[in-house]
Amino acid sequence: MRGAMGYFLGLFGYGPNPSAALMRDGSIVAFAEEERFNRIKTAPSSLPVSALLYCLREAGIGIEDVEGIGFGWECDRYVEAMPAFYEQFRRQYPQPDNEYNLLQEVYLLNLYHPARIRADLRQALALRGVYLEPERVRFLPHHLCHAASSYYCSGFTEASILTLDGSGEEYSTVMWHGAGERIKELRSFRLPHSLGGYYATFTEFLGFKANQDEGKLMGLAPYGQYSAAIQAKLDHILPYDPSTGEFEVNPYMRYLGHRAWGRRFTDRFVELFGRPRLGHQPIETHHRDLAFNVQWRLEQIAQGLVRTLIGMTGARSLCLAGGVAMNCCMNGKLSLMEEVREIFVQPASSDNGIALGAAYLMARQAGVSIFEPLRHAYWGPAFSDGEVEAAIRESKLPYRRSAIVVEEVARDLAEGKIVGWLQGRMEVGARALGNRSILASPLFPDMRDRLNREVKHRESWRPFCPSLPTDDYRTYFDHGVDSDYMILAYSVRPEFHARIPSVVHVDGTARPQTVHPEQNPKFYALLKAFGRLTGHPVLINTSFNVQGEPIVCTPADALRCFGGTGLDVLVLNDFVLTKP
């Protein structure tokens, strides 16, 4: 390992959740998603220009100071390999003329052409006054970036690694063995066989937005019941071997054929499952049952894959990454398998985590030691008291500064008030972890409905998650491990279902965040203060945004959200704003 300090930049763009991550040797310096800056949910079809510039500012360097730049899509190989892949696919799955599929193939080949990516990055940065030599950008395999993003910050010296998403180049699911600094590919599943694609298909079919609302399907699933009849229908789209996890996806059900009803399912699919739900239509029993069975099948396949993978590697430490690894119900069940000794799920597991993996791989290729475990997810911008106060004054809203803000906010929460909470550096990933959070007491039975109706403006059945001190975790949960990133679902002890009702889902589970004092001392202190007042150091913690918008980044973002929602109190650092 070399001793010199170097900066390494990872990027991902043009898919959902473009992002940038900057490392100095083996340590993360900055890591953020483009959506937080351009304020467009998932920032699709964008390059992470604002996120990249933030990373450079945070480090106090210029682009010329970066030793290696990696982009998490293997564009060099993609434009050569994919035409042959498409031709083989057409031979394997004969199909009628389908202009849409051909246009999609041409679009993707053009989008991820290496010359285009380099030129677009160069031009976008030049417009912001930054000159990038385009040939400096290296292209890296998508799933290898996913694997690196989880393994290299897990703290494990050996692990079974499973990456699952919609697609990365021509792959959808890959099994890896991490040993020392090496990540070795063992087994891969190629398109059209995609668990992410399967889940996105049913997300759209149930009236939600694919590649964005998969969490809604997961949240709806516990309201349904197992159905042998639905499982028999699912055999037509996703047959699998429960012992090994081997699976196939029937492309004639997803996109080979006429699609009068949706983008991700054919008319043959509709003949089997009935008409799709439109977003404005009520959710009925058969929708709930379908969600349950779609989720159940995903979990069965994932458990089979993990069993097979650990059998191949002998490594009982499990790392997960990829968009499917955002499924906390699946993750929780995997963590409880007897084959799994310990688990690490990267908090930005979807494509926003690709940038982190790309940065790790660039550092690794330069010979840098990169085994510093991830201690927290607070890698975005922070704002000084001066910046916060200037934003509040610009808003013309009355405010005050508190010397005992933790105690005051704990009292407000105990009284049933809903609090917007902006502190320190912004979290990366889809979950609020105590720095860009909306907080409320879980002790009130109607609090979930209030939050969904008055603040989040979203469906009434969607659950909320608890945050609690790590030293209180075993009081409330029977099984499982610490979950610092709100990405594992576990059963709440039955005696607490009625005591913290607004964070217990219909199936008795919750997706906890365990908070360590060294990770986030202010949030930890708030949880403890609330516990002293109420007897329960547990808070509802949901992302500081409304449906359809990214999590707030700046004080100005938080002030706008405060003004347009039913928040009672807004806390920015130690500044407090209260509605009359």
Backbone hydrogen bonds, N-H to C=O, Kabsch-Sander energy under -0.5 kcal/mol:
donor,donor_aa,acceptor,acceptor_aa,energy
2,R,367,G,-1.3
7,Y,65,D,-0.6
8,F,23,M,-2.5
9,L,68,G,-2.9
10,G,21,A,-3.1
11,L,70,G,-2.4
12,F,19,S,-1.8
14,Y,46,S,-3.5
17,N,42,T,-2.5
19,S,12,F,-1.5
20,A,32,A,-2.2
21,A,10,G,-2.3
22,L,30,A,-3.1
23,M,8,F,-2.8
24,R,27,S,-2.8
25,D,6,G,-2.7
25,D,23,M,-0.5
27,S,24,R,-1.9
29,V,22,L,-3.1
30,A,22,L,-1.5
31,F,379,W,-1.7
32,A,20,A,-2.3
34,E,18,P,-2.6
36,R,33,E,-0.9
37,F,34,E,-1.6
38,N,34,E,-2.3
39,R,35,E,-1.6
41,K,39,R,-0.5
41,K,548,G,-0.5
43,A,40,I,-1.8
46,S,15,G,-0.5
46,S,43,A,-0.9
49,V,47,L,-2.0
52,L,48,P,-2.5
53,L,49,V,-2.5
54,Y,50,S,-2.2
55,C,51,A,-2.1
56,L,52,L,-2.0
57,R,53,L,-2.3
58,E,54,Y,-2.8
59,A,55,C,-1.7
60,G,56,L,-1.2
61,I,56,L,-2.1
65,D,62,G,-1.8
66,V,63,I,-1.3
67,E,7,Y,-2.3
68,G,7,Y,-1.2
69,I,136,R,-0.7
70,G,9,L,-2.8
71,F,138,R,-2.9
72,G,11,L,-2.5
73,W,71,F,-2.0
75,C,73,W,-2.5
78,Y,74,E,-2.4
79,V,75,C,-1.7
80,E,77,R,-0.7
81,A,77,R,-3.4
82,M,78,Y,-2.5
84,A,80,E,-0.6
85,F,81,A,-2.1
86,Y,82,M,-3.2
87,E,83,P,-2.1
88,Q,84,A,-2.4
89,F,85,F,-2.5
90,R,86,Y,-2.2
91,R,87,E,-1.7
92,Q,88,Q,-2.3
93,Y,89,F,-2.6
102,L,98,N,-1.8
103,L,99,E,-2.8
104,Q,100,Y,-2.5
105,E,101,N,-2.2
106,V,102,L,-2.3
107,Y,103,L,-2.7
108,L,104,Q,-2.4
109,L,105,E,-2.2
110,N,106,V,-2.2
111,L,107,Y,-2.8
112,Y,108,L,-2.4
113,H,110,N,-1.2
117,I,113,H,-2.3
118,R,114,P,-2.4
119,A,115,A,-2.3
120,D,116,R,-3.2
121,L,117,I,-2.4
122,R,118,R,-2.4
123,Q,119,A,-2.6
124,A,120,D,-2.7
125,L,121,L,-2.3
126,A,122,R,-2.2
127,L,123,Q,-1.9
128,R,125,L,-1.2
129,G,126,A,-1.8
130,V,125,L,-2.6
132,L,130,V,-0.6
136,R,133,E,-2.3
137,V,134,P,-1.7
138,R,69,I,-2.8
140,L,71,F,-2.6
145,C,141,P,-2.0
146,H,142,H,-1.9
147,A,143,H,-2.6
148,A,144,L,-2.8
149,S,145,C,-2.4
150,S,146,H,-1.0
150,S,147,A,-0.7
151,Y,147,A,-2.8
152,Y,148,A,-1.6
153,C,150,S,-0.6
154,S,151,Y,-1.4
155,G,151,Y,-0.5
159,A,178,G,-2.6
160,S,317,S,-3.1
161,I,159,A,-0.5
161,I,176,W,-2.3
162,L,319,C,-2.6
163,T,174,V,-2.5
164,L,321,A,-2.2
165,D,172,S,-2.6
168,G,171,Y,-3.0
171,Y,168,G,-2.1
172,S,189,F,-2.7
173,T,189,F,-1.2
174,V,163,T,-2.3
175,M,187,R,-3.3
176,W,161,I,-2.9
177,H,184,K,-2.4
178,G,159,A,-2.9
179,A,177,H,-0.6
179,A,182,R,-2.6
180,G,157,T,-2.9
182,R,179,A,-2.1
184,K,177,H,-2.6
186,L,175,M,-2.9
187,R,175,M,-1.3
189,F,173,T,-2.9
191,L,170,E,-2.7
193,H,190,R,-1.8
194,S,192,P,-1.4
196,G,165,D,-1.3
198,Y,194,S,-2.1
199,Y,195,L,-2.4
200,A,196,G,-2.4
201,T,197,G,-2.1
202,F,198,Y,-1.6
203,T,199,Y,-1.9
204,E,200,A,-2.3
205,F,201,T,-2.3
206,L,202,F,-1.9
207,G,204,E,-1.9
208,F,203,T,-2.3
210,A,208,F,-0.6
212,Q,209,K,-1.2
213,D,209,K,-3.4
216,K,213,D,-1.6
217,L,213,D,-1.1
218,M,214,E,-2.1
219,G,215,G,-2.3
220,L,216,K,-2.1
221,A,217,L,-1.8
223,Y,220,L,-1.9
224,G,221,A,-2.2
231,Q,227,S,-2.3
232,A,228,A,-2.0
233,K,229,A,-1.6
234,L,230,I,-2.5
235,D,231,Q,-1.3
236,H,233,K,-1.6
237,I,234,L,-1.1
238,L,234,L,-3.4
241,D,246,E,-2.4
244,T,241,D,-0.6
245,G,241,D,-3.1
248,E,239,P,-1.9
250,N,237,I,-2.2
253,M,250,N,-1.6
254,R,250,N,-0.8
255,Y,251,P,-2.4
256,L,251,P,-2.6
257,G,255,Y,-1.1
266,T,253,M,-2.1
267,D,258,H,-2.5
270,V,266,T,-1.6
271,E,267,D,-2.1
272,L,268,R,-1.3
273,F,269,F,-2.7
274,G,270,V,-2.3
277,R,205,F,-2.1
281,Q,278,L,-2.0
284,E,282,P,-0.6
287,H,284,E,-0.7
288,R,284,E,-2.0
289,D,285,T,-2.6
290,L,286,H,-1.9
291,A,287,H,-2.4
292,F,288,R,-2.3
293,N,289,D,-2.2
294,V,290,L,-2.4
295,Q,291,A,-2.3
296,W,292,F,-2.6
297,R,293,N,-2.1
298,L,294,V,-1.8
299,E,295,Q,-2.3
300,Q,296,W,-2.2
301,I,297,R,-2.3
302,A,298,L,-2.6
303,Q,299,E,-2.3
304,G,300,Q,-1.9
305,L,301,I,-2.6
306,V,302,A,-2.5
307,R,303,Q,-2.3
308,T,304,G,-2.3
309,L,305,L,-2.8
310,I,306,V,-2.7
311,G,307,R,-1.7
312,M,308,T,-1.4
313,T,309,L,-2.1
314,G,310,I,-2.9
316,R,314,G,-0.6
318,L,316,R,-0.5
318,L,342,E,-2.7
319,C,160,S,-2.8
320,L,344,F,-2.1
321,A,162,L,-1.5
322,G,349,S,-1.9
324,V,164,L,-1.8
325,A,164,L,-0.7
325,A,322,G,-1.5
326,M,323,G,-1.7
327,N,324,V,-1.8
328,C,326,M,-1.3
331,N,327,N,-2.4
332,G,328,C,-2.5
333,K,329,C,-1.7
334,L,330,M,-2.3
335,S,331,N,-2.4
336,L,332,G,-0.9
337,M,334,L,-1.4
340,V,337,M,-1.4
341,R,316,R,-2.4
341,R,339,E,-0.6
342,E,316,R,-1.3
344,F,318,L,-2.4
346,Q,320,L,-1.4
346,Q,344,F,-0.5
349,S,346,Q,-0.7
353,G,350,S,-2.5
354,I,351,D,-1.1
357,G,353,G,-1.9
358,A,354,I,-2.6
359,A,355,A,-2.2
360,Y,356,L,-2.4
361,L,357,G,-2.4
362,M,358,A,-2.2
363,A,359,A,-2.2
364,R,360,Y,-2.8
365,Q,361,L,-2.6
366,A,362,M,-1.1
367,G,364,R,-1.8
368,V,363,A,-2.4
374,L,153,C,-2.9
379,W,377,A,-1.3
379,W,426,M,-0.7
380,G,426,M,-2.6
388,V,384,S,-2.5
389,E,385,D,-2.8
390,A,386,G,-2.0
391,A,387,E,-1.8
392,I,388,V,-2.2
393,R,389,E,-2.5
394,E,390,A,-2.0
395,S,391,A,-1.3
396,K,392,I,-0.8
396,K,393,R,-0.8
397,L,392,I,-0.9
400,R,576,V,-1.7
402,S,574,D,-2.6
408,E,404,I,-2.3
409,V,405,V,-2.6
410,A,406,V,-2.2
411,R,407,E,-1.8
412,D,408,E,-2.3
413,L,409,V,-2.7
414,A,410,A,-2.2
415,E,411,R,-1.6
416,G,413,L,-1.6
417,K,412,D,-2.4
419,V,439,L,-2.6
420,G,569,V,-3.0
421,W,437,S,-3.0
422,L,571,V,-2.7
423,Q,435,N,-2.2
426,M,381,P,-1.6
428,V,377,A,-1.8
430,A,347,P,-0.5
437,S,421,W,-2.1
438,I,542,T,-3.3
439,L,419,V,-3.2
439,L,437,S,-0.5
440,A,540,I,-1.4
444,F,441,S,-0.6
447,M,444,F,-1.7
450,R,446,D,-2.3
451,L,447,M,-2.7
452,N,448,R,-2.5
453,R,449,D,-2.5
454,E,450,R,-3.1
455,V,450,R,-0.7
455,V,451,L,-1.4
456,K,451,L,-3.3
457,H,451,L,-0.6
457,H,452,N,-0.6
458,R,452,N,-2.0
462,R,459,E,-1.2
467,S,539,L,-2.5
468,L,513,Q,-2.4
470,T,515,V,-2.4
472,D,469,P,-1.8
473,Y,470,T,-1.0
475,T,472,D,-1.0
476,Y,472,D,-0.8
476,Y,473,Y,-1.2
477,F,473,Y,-1.8
478,D,491,S,-1.1
486,M,483,S,-1.0
489,A,328,C,-2.0
490,Y,510,A,-2.5
492,V,508,G,-2.8
493,R,476,Y,-3.0
496,F,493,R,-2.3
497,H,494,P,-1.4
500,I,496,F,-2.2
502,S,442,P,-1.9
503,V,500,I,-1.7
504,V,501,P,-1.0
505,H,503,V,-0.6
505,H,509,T,-3.0
508,G,505,H,-2.4
510,A,490,Y,-2.4
513,Q,466,P,-2.1
514,T,483,S,-1.8
515,V,468,L,-2.3
515,V,513,Q,-0.5
519,Q,516,H,-0.6
520,N,516,H,-2.0
524,Y,520,N,-2.6
525,A,521,P,-2.2
526,L,522,K,-1.9
527,L,523,F,-2.3
528,K,524,Y,-2.2
529,A,525,A,-2.5
530,F,526,L,-2.6
531,G,527,L,-2.1
532,R,528,K,-2.0
533,L,529,A,-1.4
534,T,530,F,-2.1
535,G,531,G,-2.7
538,V,536,H,-1.9
539,L,467,S,-2.2
540,I,440,A,-2.8
541,N,465,C,-2.6
542,T,438,I,-2.5
544,F,436,R,-2.0
545,N,543,S,-1.8
547,Q,456,K,-2.3
549,E,546,V,-2.1
552,V,544,F,-2.5
558,A,554,T,-2.0
559,L,555,P,-2.5
560,R,556,A,-2.1
561,C,557,D,-2.1
562,F,558,A,-2.5
563,G,559,L,-2.1
564,G,560,R,-1.4
565,T,561,C,-0.5
565,T,562,F,-0.7
566,G,454,E,-1.8
568,D,418,I,-2.2
569,V,418,I,-1.9
570,L,577,L,-2.9
571,V,420,G,-2.9
572,L,570,L,-0.5
572,L,575,F,-2.5
573,N,422,L,-2.6
573,N,571,V,-0.5
575,F,572,L,-2.7
576,V,400,R,-3.2
577,L,570,L,-2.8
579,K,568,D,-2.3
